[in-house]
Structures are given as C-alpha cells and as structure tokens.
Amino acid sequence: MKNILIIGGSSAIAGACARRWAAKGARLVLAGRHPLRLEAVAQDLRVRGAPEVHTHVLDMNDHAQHPALLEACRAALGTIDVVLIAHGTLSDQALCERDVDAALHEFSTNALSTIALLTLLAGVFEAQQSGTIAVISSVAGDRGRASNYVYGAAKAAVTTFCEGLRARLFKAGVRVLTIKPGFVDTPMTAGLALPGPLVASPERVGADIVRAIAQGKDTLYTPWFWSAIMLVIRSLPRFVFKRVSL
C-alpha cells in the first residue's frame, strides 16, 4: 500500500493518476486551492477503492503554508512514498509581455512555489531514505519560444532544479522524476487552437506517469513522441530557430 501526496489534486492529470493509485489501494492526501473540487475528487477516489483520502486547502504561492501541509500529510499518512507536484497555470504570454506583475506572478506559480516545496520535501525524503518525488514540468521548458517564453522559462527552472535535486537525493535512495507533457486536453488548454493529432488525454498522460514512477525513471516525455519532437526542436540552429514560429 502506497502513501501518496498530490499537489494540485483537483487537476485533470493529477486526477487521472489518483484514480489509478486508488484502484491499487493507495492512501492519499490531495492538496490545492479549491476545497469543493478537492472533496469531489476525494469522494470519487474513495468509491474507486482508496482506503483513505484526505484533503488540504492551500495556495501554493503562500510558501509559509508549505510546512503545515507536510506536517498534516505526515500526520495522516506517516511515511510519504510518492509526491506528485501537479499544480500550475498556463500563462497569458501577451499579458505577461506588457505587465511585469503578471509575468512575475506566473513565474512564481509555475516555478518558485514548486522550488520552495521541493526544498522542504528534499529534507523529508532524505531523512526517510526512500520514496519518489515526481514533478510535472513541460516540453515548453526545453527551449524558449516566442509564443510562451514566460511559462517555458518557469518550467525550465523547475527542470534544472529537479536535475540537481535528483543527483543530490540519489545517494539517499530517493528518486526524482521530471515529467514533460506535451499538449494535453484539460480545462487549462480549453479554447486553445492545438494540433489535434498531438493532443493527449489526461488518462493517457496519467497512465504514463504512474508507470514511470513504478519503473523508477528520471525523465518522462508524455506521450512518448514528444521526446523525438523536442530533440528536433532543440537541434535547430539558433539562427533558424529565432526565425520560425513554433
């Protein structure tokens, strides 16, 4: 039986992962900003087989609340076997280009709040000498594109932080998984003109994440073909890349 903490517990991808874990009898803590959404997800997971589902309401940008979250989680579950960090927002690039506060808020939500939490989690997992920390980054962090470089910069920061954290915690027997989804059909992407063949369902991405955690992977591109797509994009010469619209 696994003890699992999910940050951003009412998000579509987190929900897809949680349903799979619940069916295997995992004990769960769901954390996020929206109490009614969290409780709705929790009720569904109990029906699906989870013996315990707890909820914890917080705004991840309020870093002072992070220690209380971890204390509540450990009080409910004891040892934490898996943490999935799945919160975030899709930045309005045009707004961020003209509004400094908006740009900094998006960077805080998508990078700094995750880095703050990971700093605390690292100590917890290092002390228990086991477990997996899984963090949803994005393919957008692989290279800065004109269409979403504020969001991409935040995800690049998360990816780099996780790479260093992985090397640190490896010696303690702790896994760190960086998850890089491409386009996913979620409420966050609703209304965007996305290329249909490249859009994945939350269920497909969730299945990939659960499998990658079980296999002890370091990095996951999901669906798999994004690994090849991003290899091509990363390989484009800079003088070409800055002239193309991606």
RODO-2510 file (C-alpha; in nm, 4 decimals, decimal comma):
residues 246
     n   res          X          Y          Z
     1     m     0,0000     0,0000     0,0000
     2     k     0,1434     0,3358    -0,1064
     3     n     0,1106     0,6663     0,0784
     4     i     0,0829     0,9431    -0,1790
     5     l     0,0697     1,3236    -0,1600
     6     i    -0,0658     1,5042    -0,4668
     7     i    -0,0188     1,8804    -0,5035
     8     g    -0,2781     2,0262    -0,7394
     9     g    -0,5052     1,7364    -0,6516
    10     s    -0,8060     1,8590    -0,8481
    11     s    -0,6192     1,8994    -1,1786
    12     a    -0,7069     1,6702    -1,4691
    13     i    -0,3682     1,4968    -1,4899
    14     a    -0,3434     1,4539    -1,1126
    15     g    -0,6931     1,3073    -1,1079
    16     a    -0,6050     1,0546    -1,3756
    17     c    -0,3036     0,9416    -1,1711
    18     a    -0,5014     0,9342    -0,8471
    19     r    -0,7713     0,7088    -0,9939
    20     r    -0,5098     0,4509    -1,0871
    21     w    -0,3499     0,4665    -0,7448
    22     a    -0,6870     0,4457    -0,5699
    23     a    -0,7708     0,1273    -0,7585
    24     k    -0,4491    -0,0214    -0,6159
    25     g    -0,5461     0,0715    -0,2599
    26     a    -0,3223     0,3730    -0,2089
    27     r    -0,3755     0,6149     0,0798
    28     l    -0,3866     0,9722    -0,0497
    29     v    -0,3617     1,3360     0,0532
    30     l    -0,4879     1,5858    -0,2045
    31     a    -0,3728     1,9475    -0,1739
    32     g    -0,4943     2,2504    -0,3683
    33     r    -0,6774     2,5819    -0,3669
    34     h    -1,0354     2,4690    -0,4261
    35     p    -1,1981     2,2820    -0,1340
    36     l    -1,5132     2,1761    -0,3178
    37     r    -1,3202     2,0380    -0,6147
    38     l    -1,0786     1,8553    -0,3850
    39     e    -1,3610     1,6946    -0,1904
    40     a    -1,5372     1,5876    -0,5104
    41     v    -1,2182     1,4158    -0,6274
    42     a    -1,1700     1,2606    -0,2830
    43     q    -1,5217     1,1141    -0,2813
    44     d    -1,4651     0,9622    -0,6245
    45     l    -1,1351     0,8065    -0,5135
    46     r    -1,2952     0,6508    -0,2058
    47     v    -1,5542     0,4846    -0,4273
    48     r    -1,2731     0,3551    -0,6503
    49     g    -1,1016     0,1762    -0,3646
    50     a    -0,8772     0,4203    -0,1808
    51     p    -0,8980     0,3292     0,1916
    52     e    -0,8110     0,6855     0,2994
    53     v    -0,8295     1,0173     0,1149
    54     h    -0,7525     1,3414     0,2974
    55     t    -0,7689     1,6957     0,1603
    56     h    -0,5661     2,0043     0,2471
    57     v    -0,6510     2,3517     0,1174
    58     l    -0,3732     2,5995     0,0445
    59     d    -0,2413     2,8435    -0,2142
    60     m     0,0994     2,7136    -0,3211
    61     n     0,2227     3,0712    -0,3706
    62     d     0,1964     3,1176     0,0061
    63     h     0,5234     2,9454     0,0886
    64     a     0,4666     2,9903     0,4608
    65     q     0,1864     2,7309     0,4367
    66     h     0,4118     2,4581     0,2976
    67     p     0,5442     2,3272     0,6320
    68     a     0,1881     2,2917     0,7655
    69     l     0,0948     2,0913     0,4557
    70     l     0,3799     1,8469     0,5085
    71     e     0,3010     1,8140     0,8785
    72     a    -0,0656     1,7406     0,8007
    73     c     0,0367     1,4858     0,5392
    74     r     0,2751     1,3042     0,7701
    75     a     0,0160     1,3084     1,0482
    76     a    -0,2369     1,1476     0,8136
    77     l    -0,0112     0,9015     0,6313
    78     g     0,3117     0,8677     0,8269
    79     t     0,5804     0,7958     0,5682
    80     i     0,5266     0,9565     0,2272
    81     d     0,6121     0,7115    -0,0504
    82     v     0,5296     0,9321    -0,3501
    83     v     0,4752     1,3031    -0,4030
    84     l     0,3262     1,4243    -0,7305
    85     i     0,3544     1,8006    -0,7867
    86     a     0,0938     1,8833    -1,0485
    87     h    -0,0217     2,2396    -0,9819
    88     g     0,0312     2,5323    -1,2177
    89     t    -0,1247     2,7748    -1,4641
    90     l    -0,0880     2,8285    -1,8372
    91     s     0,0473     3,1814    -1,8709
    92     d    -0,1129     3,4530    -2,0844
    93     q     0,2027     3,5395    -2,2768
    94     a     0,0635     3,8623    -2,4262
    95     l    -0,0379     3,9884    -2,0811
    96     c     0,2983     3,8929    -1,9339
    97     e     0,4789     4,0863    -2,2080
    98     r     0,3166     4,4140    -2,1018
    99     d     0,2600     4,3591    -1,7289
   100     v     0,5584     4,2947    -1,5025
   101     d     0,3397     4,1854    -1,2095
   102     a     0,1604     3,9301    -1,4266
   103     a     0,4910     3,7884    -1,5521
   104     l     0,6327     3,7591    -1,2012
   105     h     0,3118     3,6009    -1,0679
   106     e     0,3190     3,3364    -1,3402
   107     f     0,6845     3,2614    -1,2702
   108     s     0,6074     3,2342    -0,9009
   109     t     0,3166     2,9953    -0,9562
   110     n     0,4912     2,7727    -1,2084
   111     a     0,8467     2,7772    -1,0699
   112     l     0,9108     2,9391    -0,7333
   113     s     0,6252     2,7686    -0,5475
   114     t     0,7464     2,4305    -0,6731
   115     i     1,1083     2,5041    -0,5864
   116     a     1,0077     2,6171    -0,2372
   117     l     0,8124     2,2978    -0,1756
   118     l     1,0838     2,0761    -0,3211
   119     t     1,3368     2,2308    -0,0855
   120     l     1,1273     2,1153     0,2122
   121     l     1,0435     1,7785     0,0588
   122     a     1,4095     1,7053    -0,0072
   123     g     1,4801     1,7092     0,3644
   124     v     1,1839     1,4844     0,4408
   125     f     1,2763     1,2243     0,1788
   126     e     1,6457     1,2413     0,2559
   127     a     1,5704     1,1638     0,6204
   128     q     1,3492     0,8640     0,5387
   129     q     1,5984     0,7325     0,2767
   130     s     1,3284     0,6247     0,0322
   131     g     1,0476     0,7428    -0,1930
   132     t     0,9787     0,9210    -0,5212
   133     i     0,9283     1,2899    -0,5947
   134     a     0,7517     1,3375    -0,9288
   135     v     0,7207     1,6881    -1,0730
   136     i     0,5209     1,7988    -1,3755
   137     s     0,7364     2,0320    -1,5831
   138     s     0,6696     2,0735    -1,9574
   139     v     0,8215     2,0323    -2,3011
   140     a     0,7934     2,4126    -2,3098
   141     g     1,0949     2,4264    -2,0794
   142     d     1,3249     2,2594    -2,3326
   143     r     1,3684     2,5756    -2,5398
   144     g     1,2433     2,9327    -2,5128
   145     r     0,9804     3,0029    -2,7789
   146     a     0,8302     3,3429    -2,8602
   147     s     0,4769     3,2164    -2,8045
   148     n     0,5194     3,1106    -2,4401
   149     y     0,8625     3,2009    -2,3042
   150     v     0,7364     3,3143    -1,9626
   151     y     0,5759     2,9750    -1,8983
   152     g     0,8685     2,8000    -2,0670
   153     a     1,1249     2,9820    -1,8519
   154     a     0,9416     2,8769    -1,5356
   155     k     0,9331     2,5146    -1,6462
   156     a     1,2999     2,5268    -1,7468
   157     a     1,3828     2,6426    -1,3944
   158     v     1,1854     2,3509    -1,2498
   159     t     1,3540     2,1022    -1,4821
   160     t     1,7034     2,2233    -1,3925
   161     f     1,6239     2,2278    -1,0208
   162     c     1,4959     1,8706    -1,0416
   163     e     1,8092     1,7587    -1,2239
   164     g     2,0295     1,8841    -0,9428
   165     l     1,7933     1,7502    -0,6767
   166     r     1,7976     1,4086    -0,8443
   167     a     2,1763     1,3934    -0,8176
   168     r     2,1645     1,5011    -0,4530
   169     l     1,8936     1,2559    -0,3446
   170     f     2,0235     0,9592    -0,5443
   171     k     2,2703     0,8921    -0,2644
   172     a     1,9776     0,8671    -0,0205
   173     g     1,7858     0,6154    -0,2340
   174     v     1,5255     0,8738    -0,3384
   175     r     1,4010     0,9030    -0,6965
   176     v     1,3204     1,2352    -0,8657
   177     l     1,1083     1,2134    -1,1821
   178     t     1,0752     1,5114    -1,4169
   179     i     0,7555     1,4851    -1,6222
   180     k     0,7374     1,6696    -1,9541
   181     p     0,3909     1,6523    -2,1097
   182     g     0,3137     1,7966    -2,4496
   183     f    -0,0365     1,9187    -2,5353
   184     v    -0,2985     1,7705    -2,3012
   185     d    -0,6768     1,8073    -2,3281
   186     t    -0,7505     1,9724    -1,9927
   187     p    -0,9522     2,2733    -1,8723
   188     m    -0,6253     2,4698    -1,8716
   189     t    -0,5902     2,4310    -2,2504
   190     a    -0,9599     2,4675    -2,3337
   191     g    -1,0164     2,7132    -2,6161
   192     l    -0,6606     2,6990    -2,7496
   193     a    -0,6010     2,6130    -3,1138
   194     l    -0,3969     2,2972    -3,0634
   195     p    -0,2892     2,0443    -3,3307
   196     g    -0,5366     1,7621    -3,2756
   197     p    -0,3079     1,4652    -3,3525
   198     l    -0,0604     1,5838    -3,0886
   199     v    -0,3161     1,6348    -2,8097
   200     a    -0,3291     1,3605    -2,5463
   201     s    -0,5981     1,2785    -2,2935
   202     p    -0,5275     1,3198    -1,9206
   203     e    -0,5860     0,9457    -1,8856
   204     r    -0,3062     0,8621    -2,1276
   205     v    -0,0665     1,1027    -1,9573
   206     g    -0,1703     0,9775    -1,6138
   207     a    -0,1042     0,6172    -1,7129
   208     d     0,2423     0,7147    -1,8385
   209     i     0,3212     0,8966    -1,5126
   210     v     0,2111     0,6108    -1,2869
   211     r     0,4132     0,3660    -1,4947
   212     a     0,7246     0,5878    -1,4962
   213     i     0,7116     0,6237    -1,1175
   214     a     0,6801     0,2470    -1,0764
   215     q     0,9764     0,1944    -1,3095
   216     g     1,1969     0,4471    -1,1290
   217     k     1,2566     0,6661    -1,4340
   218     d     1,4378     1,0002    -1,4200
   219     t     1,2597     1,1822    -1,7040
   220     l     0,9331     1,1202    -1,8853
   221     y     0,8163     1,2754    -2,2105
   222     t     0,4454     1,2046    -2,2471
   223     p     0,3136     1,0911    -2,4858
   224     w     0,6374     0,9248    -2,5965
   225     f     0,6622     1,1010    -2,9338
   226     w     0,7372     1,4348    -2,7653
   227     s     1,0866     1,3078    -2,6961
   228     a     1,1545     1,2963    -3,0714
   229     i     0,9752     1,6257    -3,1385
   230     m     1,1767     1,8106    -2,8762
   231     l     1,5010     1,6532    -2,9956
   232     v     1,4379     1,8145    -3,3343
   233     i     1,3414     2,1476    -3,1798
   234     r     1,6469     2,1527    -2,9521
   235     s     1,8686     2,0688    -3,2505
   236     l     1,7597     2,3618    -3,4676
   237     p     2,0400     2,6169    -3,5073
   238     r     1,9703     2,9392    -3,3210
   239     f     1,9723     3,1492    -3,6387
   240     v     1,6955     2,9259    -3,7765
   241     f     1,5029     2,8857    -3,4516
   242     k     1,4547     3,2582    -3,3930
   243     r     1,3035     3,2991    -3,7412
   244     v     1,0465     3,0225    -3,7236
   245     s     0,7128     3,0330    -3,5444
   246     l     0,6765     2,7382    -3,3080
***
